[in-house]
């Protein structure tokens, strides 16, 4: 199952031409990760307050189309792997659907790896059973041609 949310491109995401400046896509992707963790009952700010973080250790990104100030984007996150301490996350950003059930044009595809770890020293820790259980419904059941 995919976690999906919508975000609107804001002024602060854009360069002077009104196009999303590429580092800002990573800000948007992190927002999706935070929204996802809150959705499954493990808000990132609560994890951090308890001395746990999920920092990114790898990110591969395909920039497939421009996004502009004011665009409504549909963003999704699906897990490609749940390891002992790490998670593979597949992200997609699409233009908002123009008609129900038909996804808009894809703008970005990314695959990241995050590690469940202690803050601030970064020591990897095993993903606890309650978090693992909350993550399982979002694990891909079939590989996609864009897995890295």
Order of alpha helices (4+ residues) and beta strands (2+ residues): beta-alpha-alpha-beta-beta-beta-beta-alpha
